Amino acid sequence: MTWTQVYTPLHNLLLSALVASLPVVVLLGLLAFFHVKAHIAALAGLFTSLAVAVLVYGMPASLALASAANGAAYGLFPIGWIVLCAIFVYDITVETGKFEIIKETIAGLADDRRIQALLIAFSFGAFIEGAAGFGTPVAISAAMLIGLGFKPLQAAGIALIGNTAPVAYGALGTPVLALARVTGLPLEKLSAMIGRQLPFFSVIVPFWLVWAMAGWKRMREVWPACLVSGVSFAVVQFLVSNYHGPWVVDIAGALASILSVLVLLRFWQPPTVWRFADDAEVGDAPTRTPPSRREAAIAWMPWIILSVLVFLWGLPQVKTLLNNVSNPQVAVPYLHKSIFRAPPVVPQPKAEEAMFAFNWLSATGTGLLLSGIASGLLLGIRPKRLARIFLGTLWRVRWSLLTISAMMALGFNTRYGGLDATMGLAFASTGFLFPFFSPILGWLGVALTGSDTSSNVLFGNLQQITAQQLNISPLLAAASNSSGGVMGKMIDAQSIVVAGVATGQEGGEGAILRYVFFHSIALAVLVGCLVFAQAYVFPGIVP
């Protein structure tokens, strides 16, 4: 059975777009306003999506169910696998008491909570994003922050806000590579154009992050750290993306940011040490002998092993080698090449592929699992106890894995049913204002799919076609899809659930969404203003 997508089932683009948005409205509304548990909200959104796709869009029920099953499987693997194994590493460090030493070493660098947030949520998170992506940095950064004593809601929100500017070059440039493949535009020019948009926000985000956590007045007290953290990352991000390519942008920028802040702290400290209200005052804290270098090295060992393995697992050569050992690709029954995308979303009708790759060996989650096993054994944990820790972690995240599955099922059904394309066409019909709405479309794509890569695959071609019709640079429009998309990363359902798991807030996803929603919208609007200016005021910036 084959089926061609219809983008205006109600014969009116605006009405069709409003109906297409119902699943997202149901999901976010239940989470944000009715305090419904995340897995129930996700299932409600999924059922709404299936109903709209079948009853309004005329999608055959068998294809709708197959697309949802494909999304659910993807939610468990690789996304759920990453979350489970990242939390497993964290649980090992807590179980062995090593996280207390990590807390002391970080406090030795800076007692100030604002500096700790910059180092972990922005700089270290960017490194993990560059190496792995796909939810890994939020899981790890949020877990580290909660272990350091950050409030669960703040830890989740800060990790999500920090994981924005690096996303377009995440997982060794995967979103840019996908965008180039879909649009046929030169990879080097796409990398350069995105690198002429995001550095502005790489400077802004550290300030924004501290402001969201501590307020305007407290942010001004640490402006040198915010500036050094952001500018060092932004400069390297611009240089590498424009003169090398998209592959190691985040990794190089993150290392530069971490080192720059550490050097700054040798010569400068905040005028006052800001901590949470119920933290012990620095002067009142019990005096403890600081950990020795050997103790600190042992305590950090799991995270060092994790960083090395995640980096290795992200290298194309290693991934190819591991895929050759085990990469069974399975065509999803009833779905593979059974659905056709149609103009104007694509230049000519195109069959949608639906392949599920159970690449268990090359998956980032497997690298995280090996990190946990190796760390546990080196820390003296017996295999039987290690297995118990893993099973305990699995039990703790069981509802979150269900939630991720249901949300990815919703996203896949929305994509294969054509609902996302209807909303995209509504944005694309804005004419002269299209450069402003172009990154908003990318933001929508990431909010729906949970991935800048998926958003680029989804809307990259539509951006290019619309730009050509309006005599706007297709390169600018395609790049803005990725740049705007990064701001949707903090509110996509997948990231919200990952942050909730990492901070022990299963069931509190609505509060996390409310915490970050304004920041996501505001930053996306700023990207829109920048792209609008680049289109009409500074067109020479386009490569």
N, C-alpha and C positions, 0 to 999 in steps of 0.2 A: 504494500500500500504506500502510495506517495501523496504528498500534500504540499501545496504552495501557500506560503504565508500571505495573509491579507492584512494590510496596515490601517485601513479605514473601514472596519466592519460596520460602523454606524453611518457611513457615507459622509462623515464630518470629522476632520482631523482632531479638532479640539475635544469634541465629545468622546471620540475613540480614545484619545490620550487620557482623559479623565477616568474612563472605565479601566484602561490598562493600568492605571496607578492604584487601583483599589487594593491589590494584594500588599503593596508596600504601605499604603495608608493603614490597612488592618494590622499589619505586623508592628509598625512603629507606634501606631496609636495605642494598641494594647500594652506595649512595653512602656511607653512614656507616660501615658495618662491613666491607665486602668490598673497598673501595677500587677499585670498578669505574669505568671512565671514564663520564662523565656521559651521553654519547649512547647508550652501550650500556645503561646503567641505565634511561634514559628509554624506549628501545625495548622493553626487557623489561617495564617497567611498562605500556606501551601494549598489548603482546600479552596480558598478564595481564588488563587491563581489557576487551579485546575478548572474551577467552575467558569471563570472568565474565558479561559482558553478554549474550552469545549463548547460552552453555550453561546458565547458572543463571537468568538473568532472562528468557530467551526472546525477546530482542530480535532481530528479523530481521537477518541478516548484512549485507544491503544497507544498512540504516539505520545499523548499527554502523560500517561502513566509511565511509559518507557523513559521519557525525558526526566520525570521526577525520580525514578529509580536510579538513573545515571547520576543525577545530582546528589542523591543520598549516598551513593557509593563513593563519590568524590569527596563528600563531606567527611566520611570516615577515613578515607585514604586518598590523598596524602594529608589533608588538613588535620583531621582528628589525630592521626598518628604523630604529627609534629607536636600538637598540644600535649598529648599523653606523655611523650618521651621527654619533652622539655620540663614538664612538672616533675617527672621522675628524677631528673638530675637535681633539681632544686630540693626535692624531698630527701635525697641522699645526703646533701650538705647539711640539712636541718637535723636529720636523724643522727648524724655523727658529731654534731656540735660544731662543725667547721664554719657554719654561717655566722656564728657569734664572732669568730676571729675575723671573718671578712668584714663584718660590721665595724670592728675595731680598727682595721687597716684603713677603711674608707673614712672613718671618723678622724683618723690620724692625718689624712689629707685635708679634710674639711669637716668640722662639726656642723657646719651650716647646711640645713636641709636643701636650700636652694642650689648650692653648689653640687650636692650629691645628685639632685635631680638632673642637672645639666650633664654631669658626667655619665650617668647611667641611662636616663631616658632619651637624651638627644645623641650624645657622642657614641657611647657603647651600643645603643640601639641601632644607630646608623651602620655600625660595623656589621652587626648580625643581619641587618636588612640587606646590606651589600653582598653578604656571603650566602644567605639562604632565602630571605623573604618569606612570603606565603604564611604570615602569622607568627613566624618564629620570634622576631624581635619583640613583639608585644608580650608574648608568653614569657620570655626570659627577662626582659626589663621589668615588667610588672612584678614577677616573682621575686626578683632581687630587691626591688623597692619595698615590697611588703615585708621581706625578711629584715630589711634595715629599720623597720619600725614605722614606715609610712602608713597612714590610714588607708584602708582598702580602697575606698572611693577615689581618694587622691592618687594613689599608686596607679590605679587603672586609667584614670583620666590623663595623668601626666604621661604615662607610657603611650597612650593613643595620640596625644597631641605631638609628642616628640617624634612619633613614627609617621611623619608627613613628607617633609622635604626630601628625604632620601629614597622614597618609594619608587619613583620613576626609573631609577637605576638599580633597583633591588635584584637580588638573585643573579648577580653578575650581568646586569643589563637586560634581563629577560623581557621586561615590558617594551623596551625600545627595539629589541630584535624582533619581537612579535609585530610591532607597529610597522616596521620596515617591510616585513614579509607580507603583511596584509595590504599595505598601500602601494608597494612597489617603489616608494621614495627612497633616495639614497640614505643608507644607514648613518654614514658620517655626518650628513647634514641634519638629519633628525636629532642625532645625539647633540650636535652643536646648538640647534635651536632650543631644545629643552634646557640645555646648559646656559642659555641666555634668558631664561625665564625663572627657573627655580632658585638660582643663587640669591635673588632678592629675598626670597622667603626663607632661605637657609639662614640669612642674617636676622630676619624677623622672628622666626619660631623660638629661639632660645629666650628672647624677651617675652614673647607671648606665653611660653610655658611657665615661666616664673611668675608672670602677672596672674595667670589663671590659678596658680597655687597659692600665692602669698599676697596678691594685691599690688597696686601701682606703686605705692610708697616703698614697700619692701623690695620691689623689683629694681627701683632706682638705686638702692643701696649696693646692688651687685651688678650694675651695668657694665663694669669692665669685664667681668667673667662672661656675661651674656654676649658682649661684643666680640671678645676673643674667640669664644666657642663658635659663634656663628660665622664670623668673617673668615676664620681659618678654614672652616669647612667649605664656605661658599667659594673662596678663591681657588681652592684645589678642585672643587666640583666644576667650576667654569673651565679651568685649564685642562683637566683631564678629559672632560666631555668634548671640548672643542679641538684638542690637539692630539688625542689618543683614541678615544672611542668610549662606548658606554660600559665596558666590562668591569673596570675596577674603580669607577668614580666614587662610589660610597665608601669602599674600603680605604682608599687613599685619603678621602676627605675626613673620615672618622678618625683615623690614626693621627692626622694633622690636628684635628680638633682636641683630641684627648691630650696629646703632648703639649699643645699650646696652653691649655688650661692648667696643666700640671706645672709648666714653667712659670705661668703667671702667679700661681699660688706660692711660689718660692719668694716672690717679691711683694705680693699684695694679699691682704685678707680683708673680708668685709668689715666695715666699722663696728657692726654688731652681729652677733651670732644668732640667726633666726632658727627657732625650733618650734615644734608643735606645742600646743598649750599644755598637754599632759606629759611632755617629755621632761625628764629630769634636767634641771638647769646644769649647764656645763660645769659651773663652779661647784655645784652641789653634788654632782655625780660621784659615786664612790671611786676612790683612786685605785686603779688597777695597773699592774705591770703590762706595758704594751707588748703585744706578741713579738717574738723574735722573727728574724727574717726567715728562718727555717719553718716556723709555725705558720707564718703568713703564706709562704710558698706552697706548703702542703694544703692549706685551706683553699687557696685559689686554684689548686691543681685541677679540680673538676671543670672549672670554667675555662681554664687554659686549654685543657683537652677538648672541651666542647668547641671553643673558637677554632682550634686547629682543624678538627674533623669537619665542622660545618663548612669551613673555607675549602678544604680538600673536596668535600662532597659537591660543592658548587662549581668546581672547575670543569669545563666542558670535556677535557680529556679524561678525567676520572669518571665523570658521569657516563660518558660513552663506553668506557671500559666496563663499568659495572652493569650498564644496560645490556651489553653483549653477553654477560653472564646470565642475567635474569631480567627480561623485559617482555613478558607475555602481553601483547596488545590484543584486546578482544573487541570486535565490533559489537556494539550494543544491539541486542536483538530488537527488531521492529523499528529501530530508530536510525541506524547508520545510513546516511544518504537517502533517507525517506522523506526528508523535509527540504523544501527549496526556498531559499531567500530570493526575493524578487526586486527589480528596480522600484524606486530609486535608491534603495539601501545598498544594492550592488549593481554594477553596470549591466549585468545580464544574469538570468536565473542561475543559481548556484546551489548544488546539493550540499547540505550541511553534514559534515562528518560527525560521527559519535563513536569515538574509540576510547575504551577504558584501559589504561596502562597500569597494570599491577607491578610496577617497577620497585619491588620491595627492597632490593639491595641498594639502588641508587637514590632512594627517597631520603630527603633530609631527615625525616624522623628516625630512620635507621641509624644515621650518623649520630643523632642525639642519644639513641638507645645504647649504641656502642660506647659513647662517652660516659653514660651512666654506669654501665657494667664495668668498664675499665677503671673508672674513678672509685667505684665501690670496692672493687677487689684491691686496688692500691691503698685504699684507706683501711683495709683489714676487715671488711664486711664479708662474712661467709656467704657462699652462693644461695643457701636456703633463706637466709635473712634478706638477701638482696631480692630474691623472688617475692618474699612477703611484702617488701616495700613497694615493688612494682604492682602487685595485686591491690595493695592499699590505694595506690595512686589511681589505678584503673577504676576501682569502686568509687573513689571520690569524684571522678570526672564523668561518671556514667551518664548523668542527665545532660551534661554539657555536650557530650558526643552526640546524643540524640538531637539536641538543639541544632548543632552545627549541620548534622545530616538533613534535618528538615529545612533549614534555611538555604542550604545549597540546592536542595530539591526544588524549592521555590524559585531560586535564581535560574536554574537550568530550564524549568518549565516556562518561565517568563521569556527566556531567550529563544527557545525552540518554538514557542507559541507565537512569537513576533510581537509580544506586548512591549518589550523594550524598544524595538524599532519604531513603534508608534509614538512613544514618548520622545525618542530621538528626533523623529521627523517634525514633531511639534516645536522642538527647540530650533531645528534647522530652518523653520519657516519664518524666522524673525528678521530676515533681510539685512538692512544696514547694521542692526544691532547684533548680527550673528557673531562677530569676533568676541563680544562680551559673553554671549551664551555658549560659545564653543567650549570653553573649559568647564562650564556648568554641565554640559552634556557629558563630559568625561567624569565629572564628579558624580553624576547620576549613575553612570555605568559602573563605577567602583562601589557606590552605595548598594547597587543591586547585586553585583556579582562577587564583591569582596576582593577583587583583584584588579590592579592597574593593567596587568597583562590581558585579562579577559575584557576589560573595558576597551582597550586598544583594538583587540580583535573584533569586538562588537561594533564600535562606532568609528574606527579609524577610516574606513572607506567612505562612510557617510560624510564625515568631516571633509574629506578630500573632494568628493563630488559637489557638495554644497559650496565650498570655497571657490571652486572653478566656475560655478554658475554665477557667483557674486563678484567675480574678478578679485578675489582675495587670495593671497598665497596659500596653496594647498599645504605647503610645508609648515606654515605658521599654524593653520587650523589643526593639522594632524598632531603637531607637537603640543598644542594647547590641550588636546584631549588627554594626553598623559600628564601634563603639568597640573591641570585642573583636577584630574582624577585623584591625585595624591591627597587632596583635602577631603575626599569622600572616604578615605581609608579609616578615619577615626569613628565613622558612624555606621560602617557596614556591619551587618549582623554577625558575620564571622568574627571580626575583630572585637566586637562588643562581648561576645561569648568567651573568646579566648582570654580577654582581659578579666572577665568575671571569674573564670576558672583559676587563673594565675593568682588572683587576690582573694580567693575563697569567698566570692560573692555570688555563688550560684543562686539564682532567684532574684538577684539585685541588678539585673541587666538594664532595667528601666531607669534606675538612678544613674547608671554609667552613661546611658544614652542622653539623658537630660543634662548631665555634666558637660558633655563635649559637643552637643548639637549646635549651640550658638557659635562655638569656635570653628566648627567645620563650615558652616554657612558663611560666616564672616570672611574666613580665609579664601573660600572659593570665589566670593564676590571680588576680593582684592585681585585674585588671579585674572578674573574677567576684566577688570579695569586695566590691568597691565597689558593683556593681550589686545584689548581695544586700542590702547595707545600705540602698541607695536604695529597694529594694522594700519592706522590712519595718521599717526603723528610721527612715529619713528620706523617707517617701513624699511629703512636701510639696515636695520638690525637683523633682518632675515638673511641667512647665508645664501 
